[in-house]
Each structure stands twice: as structure tokens, then as C-alpha cells.
Amino acid sequence: MLESIQKAQSPLALAPALEAAIKRGEEAKKRFLSKQGGTLTSAEVCSVLASSSLELETMRLNHRVLGLSVNEELVYPAWQFVDGKVLSGLDQVLAVLKEDGAWTQMLFLLTGDIRLEGATPLEKLQKGEIEPVVWAAKCYGSHSAA
């Protein structure tokens, strides 16, 4: 009996289930991003911003644009690009949240926040209200009262 339990719990026995779960997670990410306006590839962003791939990667590493890993590919939420530029204030918010992962940063931007009267940080940035969003980002993850 012990042998059958050990066999069922071996990493090799779990591999197909784990692989299926990872695939479902990646598909869920794609559906979520599609509902949020879709994504752009690195090449598409370079075209929008009239920049090189090296410049784009530097921007991403310096927290000036948000890049997300989906199916082992780096994609960029389309909502962060407006009229050939990066949404104003996004770099300030990403800099505050730089210790968080890209998906956590995106969830912050797309989730209503009591500090912003229930609006999402993205909605506020789109209205040009940068400072309240930066403040909310500084408070993000804290358990203190707003």
C-alpha cells in the first residue's frame, strides 16, 4: 500500500496534471488580457513607440512600461499606449511597485481602489490624475487603514 501511495505522489505521476493546470492558467491569462483590451507583441510596441527592441527592453527593465509573460512570450497590455506614447504617469506607478511582479502590478492597475473612490488606478491615470494613483500604489499591499 505504501508503495502505491509513493508512486501516486511522485513528481512524474503529477507531471501531466501539472502541465494541464499550467496550460489552463496560461489560457486564463490570455482571456483576461483580451477582456482588458488585448495585448501587443514587442514588435508591435516598437512600431507604436517608434523605438528599437533594445529601447523597449530597457524601458521594461526600468519600469517605464508593463510587460507580461504569457505562454513564455512577453506581451504588453495595449491600454498603456496612447497616441504613440506610454500612458502618462504609468512609469511613476510602476517605479513604486517595482518590487512586485508584473502581474501584481497589472492587477493593481485594473482593480478598483477605495483610496481612489472605487475607481481603478488605470481609470485615474487615463484622466490625468497621477498623484492619487502614485499614493495608492505606495499604500498597496499595506494592511493599514486608508
N, C-alpha and C positions, 0 to 999 in steps of 0.2 A: 504494500500500500504506500509506504513512504517513497518508494521508487517512482510510482505513478504521480505522486504529488510533486516530487522534484522535477520530473520530466515536464509536467504541465506548466511549471513555473520557470523553466529555463528560458533564457533570452531568445533562443532560437524558436521556441514554441510561441513566444509573444511577437515575433517579428512581423508576421502577416497582419495581425490585429493592429500593431503599432503603425505599420505602413498605411493601413486603411484609415486609421484615425488621423494621421498626418495629412493624408490626401483630402479627407473631409474638412480639416481645418484650413487648408490652402484654398479649397473651393469656397468655403465660408468667407474667407478674406476677400476673394475676388467678387463675390456677390455684394458684400458690404461696400467695397470701394465703388462698384458700379452704381449702387444706390446713392452714393455721395458725389456723383458727377463724373466718375471714371478716373482713369489714370493716363499718364503719358509715359512713353519709354524715354530712356536717356537721349536717344537721337531726336525725338520729338521736342523734348525740353530744350535741347541745344538749338534747334531751329526757332522755337518760340523766343528764346532769350538772345539769339544771335551770339552764342558762345560756343566754345570748344568743349569736348568731353572732359578734358583736364580741368577747365574752368568750372564746369558743373560739379565735378567730383570735389574740387576744392571748396565750392560753395556748400555742398552737402556736409563735408567734414568739419566745416567752420560754422555749422548750424545756421546757415542762411536759407536753405531750402530743406524740405522734408522728403526723404527717400525711404521707401518701404520695400521690404523683401517679400515677394510673393512667388511661390514656385521657384525659388532660387534665382529670381530675376529682380533687379532693382527697378521699381516703378515710382512715379511721382504723382500724388493726387493733383488732378487738374485744377481744383479750386484755388490753389496757391499762386496761379499765374493769371495776371490781369493786364491786358493791353501790352503784352510783350515784356512785362516786368514781374518781379515777385511781389506778392501782396504786401503792402506797406505795413510794417510793424511785425511781420512774421519772424524776421530774424531776431528781433528783441525777445520775443516769446520763446523761440527755440533755444536761444542762449540761456535763458533762465532754466529751461527744462533739459539742459544738455546732459544731465546725469541720468535722465530717464531714457528708455528705449524709444525708437521711432514710433512704434505702435502705441505706446503710452502717450507720447506727445500728440499723436493724431486723435486719440480718444479724448484727451483734454480739450482739444480744439473743437470737437464735434459734440460735446456733452454740455447741456445746459448747466449753468453755474449760479448758485444763489448769490454770489458776490457780484454777479452781472445781471441781477434781477431776472434770473431764469434764462437769459439769452445764452447762446453758445459763444465761446470766445471767437470763433470764426465769424459769426454774425457781427460782433462788435468790431472786429478788425475790418470787415468789409464796409462798415460805416465810418471808418477812420478813427474809432475810439481805441487808441492803442494803450494808453496808460492804465486804464482799468483792467485790461487783459493782462498786462505785464504784472500788475499787482496780484491778480487772481492766480497767475502762474507761480508767483513767489509763494503763495499760500497753498498751492496744490499739494495734496498728499498730507497736509498737516491735519491734526485732529482738534485743533483749537477752534473756538467759536469764530464765526465770520465777522 
